[in-house]
Amino acid sequence: MKNECPSVKYAIIGNSTAAIAAAEGIREIDSSGSLMIISREDRHTYSRPLITYLLGGKVDESKMTYRPQEFYQGLNIETRLGTEVVSVEAGEHRLKLSGGEELTYEKLLIATGGRPVLPPVEGSDLRGVFSMTCWDDVEAIRSYIKTNPVDRAVVVGAGMIGIKTIEALRRLDLEVTALELAERPLSMALDETAGQMVQAQLASNNVDLRCGTTLEKLLPAGEKVAGAVLSDGHKFACQLVVFAIGVRPDTSLLQACGAKIDRGIIANQEMLTSLADVYVAGDCTQSLELLSGQSMPIPILPVAYRQGRVAGANMAGGQETFNGSLIMNSISVFDLPTISVGLTAIDDQDSCGYREMVWRSENPPAYRKVIIKDKRLVGAVLVGQVDRAGIFTGLIKQRVDISSIQDLLLTEEFGVLALPTEYRKHLVSGSGIEV
Ligand SMILES: Cc1cc2nc3c(=O)[nH]c(=O)nc-3n(C[C@H](O)[C@H](O)[C@H](O)COP(=O)(O)OP(=O)(O)OC[C@H]3O[C@@H](n4cnc5c(N)ncnc54)[C@H](O)[C@@H]3O)c2cc1C
């Protein structure tokens, strides 16, 4: 006799920020409905942004857990860790799992995150070539370094993941060459001045950063990587390569179901996809960017968390909405903190109506820039002194008229007390400052 297909009320694919937030959102409303988390990674939920710190020894394993060990039991969550969902049959409300098991659900959350971008470079299948998006990557790199003579590493990409990877490898005392196709590091997150400060910080930490170039091919010694050839013709020896170009929304499970997908899986404000009872949250989706008014992937942890909470609440019958987010980047480069929110630079041809204000100090190095349009703050870049980031973020998000405080924004006196009275009241009685 054929076994009956097991059934759950809520199925969540993924076990990271968006998934955990959704489980918490569900349990706020429904404390007992059966809930299953299915994850390809065979680990208790952990903080993905910390994986490079784990590699570099800046944190140990005990700091990695995103929720305590008793989390799943406490919220009555069944887990299938080390299990991949191989297909979604949305019409039948059915999942197929690796190992052949099938499962039906009433409500489904796709929280599959992003997949590393891996350019098709000759030699990228050699041993010693890695990406940097999960804990297993850390284990694999550590084990390779332990069992192979590695002096010089190449990091491809000097965006957020690349910079964090560079720092980790330097902490392991490796020589590091970093390749960045753009003219400066963190080019998507920072303006030219801030990028130059980051470049100087990398140089003073003995990082060989090469901008405006990338990897042409990798050279082998047997099965292992032994050298790199760059698009500008340079060639040098290296024994470890890490691709850290970024992630692309993992939309694969819903592609076969005919769901609406653009760069990421498309959802409405309730985080419901175009398929009945299928919700989405986190790096695999795209959503409204509040300044540009465009829908795009915003792959950062606070956005994944808020989307997950909204999706979870709605799966359990609540009525919550995710109304969009600002682009925000926060990264420390060898202890030099940097934060950017909203616009970071204005193209000359596009400068109509924008005003930039800048403050800079040489010793210690610090830089603040704000961009204003129509009496509203629309962007901020902070390096070295980032303590105003929260206030600036709130002003941008709430579209506060800053004409009365504009000239104070970059002065030493500026702080919460300088804010317009009405907005201060909102901070106290309203939702406060959020991203
Ligand atoms: C190195 C690094 C540093 C970062 N630093 C920062 C930072 O400083 N600040 C910040 O805000 N953000 C940072 N981020 C981004 C942040 O980690 C992500 O925005 C966040 O993890 C997204 O969470 P998520 O739940 O959407 O997806 P993910 O964290 O990507 O998790 C998705 C999970 O789903 C699993 N999965 C996928 N497909 C399947 C399937 N078919 N079956 C079963 N399981 C599946 C995956 O294996 C994975 O475990 C960083 C990311 C990386 C990689």
The ligand as an SDF file (V2000), in Angstrom:
LIG
                    3D

 53 58  0  0  0  0  0  0  0  0999 V2000
   29.7250   37.0500    3.0830 C   0  0  0  0  0  0  0  0  0  0  0  0
   28.4510   37.8210    3.2640 C   0  0  0  0  0  0  0  0  0  0  0  0
   28.4370   38.9560    4.0430 C   0  0  0  0  0  0  0  0  0  0  0  0
   27.2610   39.6810    4.2130 C   0  0  0  0  0  0  0  0  0  0  0  0
   27.2860   40.7870    5.0130 N   0  0  0  0  0  0  0  0  0  0  0  0
   26.1530   41.5020    5.2180 C   0  0  0  0  0  0  0  0  0  0  0  0
   26.1320   42.6370    6.0560 C   0  0  0  0  0  0  0  0  0  0  0  0
   27.1680   43.0290    6.6100 O   0  0  0  0  0  0  0  0  0  0  0  0
   24.9650   43.3010    6.2490 N   0  0  0  0  0  0  0  0  0  0  0  0
   23.7940   42.8950    5.6370 C   0  0  0  0  0  0  0  0  0  0  0  0
   22.7450   43.5130    5.8270 O   0  0  0  0  0  0  0  0  0  0  0  0
   23.7850   41.8200    4.8190 N   0  0  0  0  0  0  0  0  0  0  0  0
   24.9230   41.1100    4.5980 C   0  0  0  0  0  0  0  0  0  0  0  0
   24.9050   40.0070    3.7860 N   0  0  0  0  0  0  0  0  0  0  0  0
   23.6340   39.6410    3.1310 C   0  0  0  0  0  0  0  0  0  0  0  0
   22.7430   38.8120    4.0730 C   0  0  0  0  0  0  0  0  0  0  0  0
   23.4750   37.7350    4.5650 O   0  0  0  0  0  0  0  0  0  0  0  0
   21.5160   38.3720    3.2840 C   0  0  0  0  0  0  0  0  0  0  0  0
   20.7900   39.5130    2.8910 O   0  0  0  0  0  0  0  0  0  0  0  0
   20.6210   37.4460    4.1110 C   0  0  0  0  0  0  0  0  0  0  0  0
   21.3250   36.3130    4.5370 O   0  0  0  0  0  0  0  0  0  0  0  0
   19.4370   37.0050    3.2360 C   0  0  0  0  0  0  0  0  0  0  0  0
   18.7090   36.0560    3.9390 O   0  0  0  0  0  0  0  0  0  0  0  0
   17.7360   35.0510    3.1790 P   0  0  0  0  0  0  0  0  0  0  0  0
   17.0070   34.3360    4.2670 O   0  0  0  0  0  0  0  0  0  0  0  0
   16.9510   35.7660    2.1560 O   0  0  0  0  0  0  0  0  0  0  0  0
   18.6420   34.0390    2.3450 O   0  0  0  0  0  0  0  0  0  0  0  0
   19.9720   33.2800    2.6210 P   0  0  0  0  0  0  0  0  0  0  0  0
   20.6630   33.7840    3.8230 O   0  0  0  0  0  0  0  0  0  0  0  0
   20.7480   33.2950    1.3420 O   0  0  0  0  0  0  0  0  0  0  0  0
   19.5040   31.7810    2.9100 O   0  0  0  0  0  0  0  0  0  0  0  0
   18.8160   30.9990    1.9620 C   0  0  0  0  0  0  0  0  0  0  0  0
   18.8820   29.5620    2.4060 C   0  0  0  0  0  0  0  0  0  0  0  0
   17.9900   28.7790    1.5930 O   0  0  0  0  0  0  0  0  0  0  0  0
   18.6270   27.5510    1.2680 C   0  0  0  0  0  0  0  0  0  0  0  0
   18.0270   27.0030    0.0380 N   0  0  0  0  0  0  0  0  0  0  0  0
   18.0860   27.5550   -1.2020 C   0  0  0  0  0  0  0  0  0  0  0  0
   17.4240   26.7580   -2.0970 N   0  0  0  0  0  0  0  0  0  0  0  0
   16.9660   25.6990   -1.3810 C   0  0  0  0  0  0  0  0  0  0  0  0
   16.2160   24.5440   -1.7630 C   0  0  0  0  0  0  0  0  0  0  0  0
   15.8160   24.3190   -3.0010 N   0  0  0  0  0  0  0  0  0  0  0  0
   15.9100   23.6630   -0.7930 N   0  0  0  0  0  0  0  0  0  0  0  0
   16.3000   23.8630    0.5010 C   0  0  0  0  0  0  0  0  0  0  0  0
   17.0160   24.9430    0.8930 N   0  0  0  0  0  0  0  0  0  0  0  0
   17.3360   25.8530   -0.0380 C   0  0  0  0  0  0  0  0  0  0  0  0
   20.0730   27.9640    1.0630 C   0  0  0  0  0  0  0  0  0  0  0  0
   20.9350   26.8480    1.1350 O   0  0  0  0  0  0  0  0  0  0  0  0
   20.2660   28.9400    2.2250 C   0  0  0  0  0  0  0  0  0  0  0  0
   20.6250   28.2680    3.3870 O   0  0  0  0  0  0  0  0  0  0  0  0
   26.0650   39.2580    3.5790 C   0  0  0  0  0  0  0  0  0  0  0  0
   26.0730   38.1030    2.7890 C   0  0  0  0  0  0  0  0  0  0  0  0
   27.2390   37.3890    2.6250 C   0  0  0  0  0  0  0  0  0  0  0  0
   27.2270   36.1460    1.7730 C   0  0  0  0  0  0  0  0  0  0  0  0
  1  2  1  0
  2  3  1  0
  2 52  2  0
  3  4  2  0
  4  5  1  0
  4 50  1  0
  5  6  2  0
  6  7  1  0
  6 13  1  0
  7  8  2  0
  7  9  1  0
  9 10  1  0
 10 11  2  0
 10 12  1  0
 12 13  2  0
 13 14  1  0
 14 15  1  0
 14 50  1  0
 15 16  1  0
 16 17  1  0
 16 18  1  0
 18 19  1  0
 18 20  1  0
 20 21  1  0
 20 22  1  0
 22 23  1  0
 23 24  1  0
 24 25  2  0
 24 26  1  0
 24 27  1  0
 27 28  1  0
 28 29  2  0
 28 30  1  0
 28 31  1  0
 31 32  1  0
 32 33  1  0
 33 34  1  0
 33 48  1  0
 34 35  1  0
 35 36  1  0
 35 46  1  0
 36 37  1  0
 36 45  1  0
 37 38  2  0
 38 39  1  0
 39 40  1  0
 39 45  2  0
 40 41  1  0
 40 42  2  0
 42 43  1  0
 43 44  2  0
 44 45  1  0
 46 47  1  0
 46 48  1  0
 48 49  1  0
 50 51  2  0
 51 52  1  0
 52 53  1  0
M  END
$$$$
